[in-house]
Amino acid sequence: MKIGVMTDSGADLKPDEIENLNIGWLPVEIITPDGTHIRDTEDIDIEGFYKLVEKGGKFISVQLKPCEIVDKAEHMLKTYDHVLYITMSSAMSGTYENALMAQKEIGKDRLTVFDSRSISTGQAALVLKVTKDIRDGKVSIESIEKLADYLDSVRAHLRFYFVLETLDYLRDGGRIGKAQYLVGHMLKLKPALSINDKGEIYPESKLRGGKKRLISFFEKLLTEHQMAENSPLHFVHGIETPMAGAMRGWLGERGIQYTERLSRPTTTIHGGPYSTGLAWFTG
């Protein structure tokens, strides 16, 4: 069975990865504070978008419609026997439910919808591993049931942790309550977050301080949840800051190979342009 993979712009993928791996790309629509509608296309000017977010105002992401998903899947089915759509977390977006509606129209025998239960670079790491495993013949998929078992197994080993400069964007997007925001804001804490097995954001820790605290936080996590052999490490950040530079230097000193990513617009409007995170797979 020849399987094609598609995903949405909740995943922090690079244009060359999308092109070289033939990943179907579904760009989320974003409405800017002045009412302009833009799409998070694979070649969007991400750094230019950060400057737009820095100016302030409310940005709105529009969940993908079933018809958009159907159109993309049917286009891919001209090349593949089956299409796998790895969505952003269903706990953070209604896109997953819309994808299930698209699946009903196309048929489960032609389209599999899989909830990444992640976002940003966690979702990207999952999409890349699955796509490469299928391409390289590392997984034997003789049926839809075996595909589901494989996907569940891979997702269970995914780890994604990220630190935000401020809680403002999560508050504005309704991802945290007012009480949580007030406590964090008053104490000037940097929220260190992860995603649970339901695909929900939860606080892993609260950091006070600068670069050393940030590095200690990630070093502890990498020790507790050791990377699988030959598993790539994904390092994501937004606007270039001393924090991002410190992380880059620390990874280099440790001799850890990693892929550096920029937080895409779809996730930036919810977490802000000053994020720092790592994603990897455990053994």
DRENLO-654817 format. One record per residue (C-alpha): residue in three letters; residue number from 1; x, y, z. Coordinates in nm, 2 decimals, decimal comma, padded with zeros to 4 digits, always signed. Example, Ala and Ser with C-alpha at 12.3 -4.5 7.8 and 13.67 -1.06 7.14 Angstrom:
BEGIN
['ALA'; 1; [+01,23; -00,45; +00,78]]
['SER'; 2; [+01,37; -00,11; +00,71]]
END
This chain:
BEGIN
['MET'; 1; [+00,00; +00,00; +00,00]]
['LYS'; 2; [+00,15; +00,33; -00,11]]
['ILE'; 3; [+00,08; +00,59; +00,16]]
['GLY'; 4; [+00,10; +00,97; +00,13]]
['VAL'; 5; [+00,12; +01,19; +00,44]]
['MET'; 6; [-00,03; +01,53; +00,48]]
['THR'; 7; [-00,05; +01,77; +00,77]]
['ASP'; 8; [-00,15; +02,13; +00,86]]
['SER'; 9; [+00,05; +02,44; +00,95]]
['GLY'; 10; [+00,02; +02,36; +01,31]]
['ALA'; 11; [+00,34; +02,17; +01,25]]
['ASP'; 12; [+00,67; +02,36; +01,23]]
['LEU'; 13; [+00,79; +02,21; +00,91]]
['LYS'; 14; [+01,04; +02,37; +00,67]]
['PRO'; 15; [+00,96; +02,43; +00,30]]
['ASP'; 16; [+01,24; +02,19; +00,19]]
['GLU'; 17; [+01,10; +01,91; +00,41]]
['ILE'; 18; [+00,75; +01,96; +00,27]]
['GLU'; 19; [+00,89; +01,95; -00,08]]
['ASN'; 20; [+01,15; +01,68; -00,05]]
['LEU'; 21; [+00,92; +01,44; +00,14]]
['ASN'; 22; [+00,61; +01,52; -00,07]]
['ILE'; 23; [+00,41; +01,61; +00,24]]
['GLY'; 24; [+00,06; +01,74; +00,17]]
['TRP'; 25; [+00,04; +02,09; +00,32]]
['LEU'; 26; [-00,28; +02,24; +00,46]]
['PRO'; 27; [-00,22; +02,61; +00,54]]
['VAL'; 28; [-00,43; +02,75; +00,82]]
['GLU'; 29; [-00,60; +03,09; +00,76]]
['ILE'; 30; [-00,50; +03,37; +01,00]]
['ILE'; 31; [-00,70; +03,69; +01,05]]
['THR'; 32; [-00,47; +03,98; +01,16]]
['PRO'; 33; [-00,59; +04,27; +01,39]]
['ASP'; 34; [-00,66; +04,49; +01,09]]
['GLY'; 35; [-00,89; +04,23; +00,94]]
['THR'; 36; [-00,64; +04,10; +00,67]]
['HIS'; 37; [-00,67; +03,73; +00,59]]
['ILE'; 38; [-00,35; +03,54; +00,52]]
['ARG'; 39; [-00,25; +03,18; +00,49]]
['ASP'; 40; [+00,03; +03,00; +00,67]]
['THR'; 41; [+00,18; +02,87; +00,34]]
['GLU'; 42; [+00,50; +02,68; +00,33]]
['ASP'; 43; [+00,69; +02,98; +00,20]]
['ILE'; 44; [+00,54; +03,25; +00,42]]
['ASP'; 45; [+00,78; +03,52; +00,56]]
['ILE'; 46; [+00,79; +03,38; +00,92]]
['GLU'; 47; [+01,03; +03,64; +01,06]]
['GLY'; 48; [+00,82; +03,92; +00,90]]
['PHE'; 49; [+00,52; +03,77; +01,07]]
['TYR'; 50; [+00,69; +03,79; +01,41]]
['LYS'; 51; [+00,73; +04,16; +01,36]]
['LEU'; 52; [+00,36; +04,18; +01,29]]
['VAL'; 53; [+00,27; +03,99; +01,61]]
['GLU'; 54; [+00,51; +04,22; +01,81]]
['LYS'; 55; [+00,29; +04,52; +01,73]]
['GLY'; 56; [+00,01; +04,37; +01,93]]
['GLY'; 57; [-00,35; +04,31; +01,87]]
['LYS'; 58; [-00,57; +04,00; +01,84]]
['PHE'; 59; [-00,49; +03,74; +01,58]]
['ILE'; 60; [-00,75; +03,47; +01,50]]
['SER'; 61; [-00,67; +03,13; +01,34]]
['VAL'; 62; [-00,95; +02,97; +01,14]]
['GLN'; 63; [-00,98; +02,60; +01,16]]
['LEU'; 64; [-00,95; +02,41; +00,83]]
['LYS'; 65; [-01,28; +02,33; +00,67]]
['PRO'; 66; [-01,39; +01,97; +00,57]]
['CYS'; 67; [-01,40; +02,07; +00,20]]
['GLU'; 68; [-01,04; +02,19; +00,21]]
['ILE'; 69; [-00,93; +01,86; +00,36]]
['VAL'; 70; [-01,13; +01,67; +00,11]]
['ASP'; 71; [-00,98; +01,86; -00,18]]
['LYS'; 72; [-00,62; +01,81; -00,06]]
['ALA'; 73; [-00,67; +01,44; +00,01]]
['GLU'; 74; [-00,84; +01,37; -00,32]]
['HIS'; 75; [-00,55; +01,54; -00,50]]
['MET'; 76; [-00,30; +01,32; -00,32]]
['LEU'; 77; [-00,50; +01,01; -00,39]]
['LYS'; 78; [-00,42; +01,05; -00,76]]
['THR'; 79; [-00,07; +00,95; -00,66]]
['TYR'; 80; [-00,12; +00,73; -00,35]]
['ASP'; 81; [-00,34; +00,44; -00,25]]
['HIS'; 82; [-00,41; +00,58; +00,09]]
['VAL'; 83; [-00,36; +00,92; +00,26]]
['LEU'; 84; [-00,27; +00,98; +00,62]]
['TYR'; 85; [-00,36; +01,32; +00,77]]
['ILE'; 86; [-00,17; +01,39; +01,10]]
['THR'; 87; [-00,36; +01,68; +01,25]]
['MET'; 88; [-00,28; +01,93; +01,52]]
['SER'; 89; [-00,41; +01,84; +01,87]]
['SER'; 90; [-00,79; +01,79; +01,88]]
['ALA'; 91; [-00,77; +01,96; +02,23]]
['MET'; 92; [-00,65; +02,28; +02,07]]
['SER'; 93; [-00,83; +02,30; +01,74]]
['GLY'; 94; [-01,16; +02,19; +01,58]]
['THR'; 95; [-00,97; +02,09; +01,27]]
['TYR'; 96; [-00,95; +01,72; +01,38]]
['GLU'; 97; [-01,33; +01,70; +01,40]]
['ASN'; 98; [-01,36; +01,86; +01,06]]
['ALA'; 99; [-01,10; +01,60; +00,93]]
['LEU'; 100; [-01,32; +01,32; +01,05]]
['MET'; 101; [-01,61; +01,47; +00,85]]
['ALA'; 102; [-01,38; +01,47; +00,55]]
['GLN'; 103; [-01,30; +01,11; +00,62]]
['LYS'; 104; [-01,66; +01,02; +00,61]]
['GLU'; 105; [-01,69; +01,17; +00,27]]
['ILE'; 106; [-01,38; +01,01; +00,13]]
['GLY'; 107; [-01,39; +00,68; +00,32]]
['LYS'; 108; [-01,18; +00,52; +00,59]]
['ASP'; 109; [-01,03; +00,29; +00,33]]
['ARG'; 110; [-00,87; +00,59; +00,15]]
['LEU'; 111; [-00,81; +00,84; +00,43]]
['THR'; 112; [-00,68; +00,79; +00,78]]
['VAL'; 113; [-00,71; +01,08; +01,03]]
['PHE'; 114; [-00,46; +01,08; +01,32]]
['ASP'; 115; [-00,46; +01,31; +01,61]]
['SER'; 116; [-00,10; +01,41; +01,68]]
['ARG'; 117; [-00,21; +01,53; +02,03]]
['SER'; 118; [+00,07; +01,78; +01,99]]
['ILE'; 119; [+00,14; +02,11; +01,81]]
['SER'; 120; [+00,43; +02,31; +01,67]]
['THR'; 121; [+00,76; +02,11; +01,67]]
['GLY'; 122; [+00,60; +01,82; +01,85]]
['GLN'; 123; [+00,37; +01,77; +01,56]]
['ALA'; 124; [+00,65; +01,83; +01,31]]
['ALA'; 125; [+00,87; +01,57; +01,47]]
['LEU'; 126; [+00,58; +01,31; +01,45]]
['VAL'; 127; [+00,51; +01,40; +01,09]]
['LEU'; 128; [+00,87; +01,37; +00,98]]
['LYS'; 129; [+00,93; +01,04; +01,16]]
['VAL'; 130; [+00,62; +00,88; +01,02]]
['THR'; 131; [+00,68; +01,00; +00,67]]
['LYS'; 132; [+01,05; +00,89; +00,67]]
['ASP'; 133; [+00,97; +00,55; +00,82]]
['ILE'; 134; [+00,71; +00,48; +00,56]]
['ARG'; 135; [+00,93; +00,61; +00,28]]
['ASP'; 136; [+01,23; +00,41; +00,39]]
['GLY'; 137; [+01,03; +00,09; +00,45]]
['LYS'; 138; [+01,11; +00,08; +00,82]]
['VAL'; 139; [+00,75; -00,01; +00,90]]
['SER'; 140; [+00,54; -00,28; +00,74]]
['ILE'; 141; [+00,19; -00,15; +00,69]]
['GLU'; 142; [-00,03; -00,42; +00,53]]
['SER'; 143; [-00,36; -00,29; +00,67]]
['ILE'; 144; [-00,53; +00,02; +00,81]]
['GLU'; 145; [-00,53; -00,15; +01,15]]
['LYS'; 146; [-00,15; -00,20; +01,14]]
['LEU'; 147; [-00,11; +00,17; +01,05]]
['ALA'; 148; [-00,31; +00,27; +01,35]]
['ASP'; 149; [-00,11; +00,05; +01,58]]
['TYR'; 150; [+00,22; +00,19; +01,45]]
['LEU'; 151; [+00,10; +00,55; +01,48]]
['ASP'; 152; [-00,01; +00,50; +01,84]]
['SER'; 153; [+00,33; +00,35; +01,93]]
['VAL'; 154; [+00,52; +00,64; +01,77]]
['ARG'; 155; [+00,31; +00,90; +01,94]]
['ALA'; 156; [+00,36; +00,74; +02,28]]
['HIS'; 157; [+00,73; +00,80; +02,26]]
['LEU'; 158; [+00,71; +01,17; +02,16]]
['ARG'; 159; [+00,83; +01,44; +02,40]]
['PHE'; 160; [+00,78; +01,81; +02,35]]
['TYR'; 161; [+00,86; +02,08; +02,61]]
['PHE'; 162; [+00,86; +02,46; +02,55]]
['VAL'; 163; [+00,92; +02,78; +02,75]]
['LEU'; 164; [+00,73; +03,10; +02,67]]
['GLU'; 165; [+00,84; +03,45; +02,76]]
['THR'; 166; [+00,49; +03,56; +02,87]]
['LEU'; 167; [+00,15; +03,41; +02,94]]
['ASP'; 168; [-00,02; +03,70; +02,75]]
['TYR'; 169; [-00,08; +03,51; +02,43]]
['LEU'; 170; [-00,21; +03,19; +02,59]]
['ARG'; 171; [-00,45; +03,41; +02,80]]
['ASP'; 172; [-00,57; +03,59; +02,49]]
['GLY'; 173; [-00,63; +03,27; +02,31]]
['GLY'; 174; [-00,82; +03,11; +02,60]]
['ARG'; 175; [-00,56; +02,85; +02,67]]
['ILE'; 176; [-00,53; +02,94; +03,04]]
['GLY'; 177; [-00,76; +03,09; +03,29]]
['LYS'; 178; [-00,74; +03,44; +03,44]]
['ALA'; 179; [-00,62; +03,32; +03,78]]
['GLN'; 180; [-00,33; +03,13; +03,63]]
['TYR'; 181; [-00,24; +03,43; +03,42]]
['LEU'; 182; [-00,25; +03,67; +03,72]]
['VAL'; 183; [-00,02; +03,45; +03,94]]
['GLY'; 184; [+00,23; +03,40; +03,66]]
['HIS'; 185; [+00,23; +03,76; +03,56]]
['MET'; 186; [+00,27; +03,90; +03,91]]
['LEU'; 187; [+00,56; +03,66; +03,99]]
['LYS'; 188; [+00,72; +03,73; +03,65]]
['LEU'; 189; [+00,76; +03,36; +03,58]]
['LYS'; 190; [+00,83; +03,20; +03,25]]
['PRO'; 191; [+00,59; +02,92; +03,19]]
['ALA'; 192; [+00,76; +02,59; +03,11]]
['LEU'; 193; [+00,50; +02,38; +02,94]]
['SER'; 194; [+00,44; +02,04; +02,78]]
['ILE'; 195; [+00,15; +01,85; +02,63]]
['ASN'; 196; [-00,02; +01,55; +02,81]]
['ASP'; 197; [-00,15; +01,23; +02,65]]
['LYS'; 198; [-00,48; +01,40; +02,58]]
['GLY'; 199; [-00,32; +01,67; +02,37]]
['GLU'; 200; [-00,37; +01,94; +02,63]]
['ILE'; 201; [-00,11; +02,20; +02,74]]
['TYR'; 202; [-00,01; +02,17; +03,10]]
['PRO'; 203; [+00,25; +02,34; +03,32]]
['GLU'; 204; [+00,57; +02,14; +03,36]]
['SER'; 205; [+00,75; +02,40; +03,57]]
['LYS'; 206; [+00,77; +02,77; +03,63]]
['LEU'; 207; [+01,11; +02,93; +03,56]]
['ARG'; 208; [+01,24; +03,25; +03,72]]
['GLY'; 209; [+01,57; +03,37; +03,59]]
['GLY'; 210; [+01,76; +03,37; +03,27]]
['LYS'; 211; [+01,96; +03,14; +03,04]]
['LYS'; 212; [+02,11; +02,91; +03,31]]
['ARG'; 213; [+01,77; +02,82; +03,45]]
['LEU'; 214; [+01,64; +02,76; +03,10]]
['ILE'; 215; [+01,93; +02,53; +03,01]]
['SER'; 216; [+01,91; +02,34; +03,34]]
['PHE'; 217; [+01,54; +02,28; +03,28]]
['PHE'; 218; [+01,60; +02,12; +02,94]]
['GLU'; 219; [+01,91; +01,93; +03,05]]
['LYS'; 220; [+01,71; +01,77; +03,33]]
['LEU'; 221; [+01,44; +01,66; +03,09]]
['LEU'; 222; [+01,68; +01,51; +02,84]]
['THR'; 223; [+01,83; +01,31; +03,13]]
['GLU'; 224; [+01,50; +01,19; +03,26]]
['HIS'; 225; [+01,36; +01,11; +02,91]]
['GLN'; 226; [+01,66; +00,99; +02,72]]
['MET'; 227; [+01,65; +01,01; +02,34]]
['ALA'; 228; [+01,61; +00,70; +02,14]]
['GLU'; 229; [+01,92; +00,59; +01,95]]
['ASN'; 230; [+01,95; +00,78; +01,62]]
['SER'; 231; [+01,65; +00,99; +01,72]]
['PRO'; 232; [+01,68; +01,35; +01,60]]
['LEU'; 233; [+01,64; +01,64; +01,84]]
['HIS'; 234; [+01,43; +01,94; +01,72]]
['PHE'; 235; [+01,51; +02,28; +01,86]]
['VAL'; 236; [+01,24; +02,55; +01,80]]
['HIS'; 237; [+01,24; +02,92; +01,87]]
['GLY'; 238; [+01,08; +03,24; +01,76]]
['ILE'; 239; [+01,25; +03,58; +01,74]]
['GLU'; 240; [+01,62; +03,55; +01,79]]
['THR'; 241; [+01,70; +03,62; +02,16]]
['PRO'; 242; [+01,99; +03,56; +02,40]]
['MET'; 243; [+01,79; +03,26; +02,52]]
['ALA'; 244; [+01,79; +03,10; +02,18]]
['GLY'; 245; [+02,16; +03,17; +02,14]]
['ALA'; 246; [+02,23; +03,01; +02,48]]
['MET'; 247; [+02,04; +02,70; +02,38]]
['ARG'; 248; [+02,22; +02,67; +02,06]]
['GLY'; 249; [+02,56; +02,71; +02,23]]
['TRP'; 250; [+02,47; +02,45; +02,50]]
['LEU'; 251; [+02,36; +02,19; +02,24]]
['GLY'; 252; [+02,68; +02,25; +02,05]]
['GLU'; 253; [+02,89; +02,21; +02,37]]
['ARG'; 254; [+02,71; +01,88; +02,45]]
['GLY'; 255; [+02,77; +01,76; +02,09]]
['ILE'; 256; [+02,40; +01,70; +02,04]]
['GLN'; 257; [+02,30; +01,70; +01,68]]
['TYR'; 258; [+01,98; +01,89; +01,62]]
['THR'; 259; [+01,75; +02,05; +01,36]]
['GLU'; 260; [+01,67; +02,41; +01,42]]
['ARG'; 261; [+01,32; +02,54; +01,35]]
['LEU'; 262; [+01,12; +02,86; +01,36]]
['SER'; 263; [+00,78; +02,86; +01,52]]
['ARG'; 264; [+00,53; +02,89; +01,24]]
['PRO'; 265; [+00,26; +03,17; +01,24]]
['THR'; 266; [-00,02; +02,92; +01,32]]
['THR'; 267; [+00,14; +02,85; +01,66]]
['THR'; 268; [+00,31; +03,18; +01,72]]
['ILE'; 269; [-00,02; +03,37; +01,75]]
['HIS'; 270; [-00,11; +03,14; +02,05]]
['GLY'; 271; [+00,23; +03,11; +02,22]]
['GLY'; 272; [+00,39; +03,44; +02,12]]
['PRO'; 273; [+00,71; +03,51; +01,92]]
['TYR'; 274; [+00,95; +03,45; +02,20]]
['SER'; 275; [+00,92; +03,07; +02,25]]
['THR'; 276; [+01,20; +02,81; +02,30]]
['GLY'; 277; [+01,14; +02,44; +02,29]]
['LEU'; 278; [+01,28; +02,09; +02,22]]
['ALA'; 279; [+01,11; +01,78; +02,08]]
['TRP'; 280; [+01,24; +01,43; +02,06]]
['PHE'; 281; [+01,15; +01,06; +02,08]]
['THR'; 282; [+01,24; +00,84; +02,37]]
['GLY'; 283; [+01,36; +00,48; +02,34]]
END
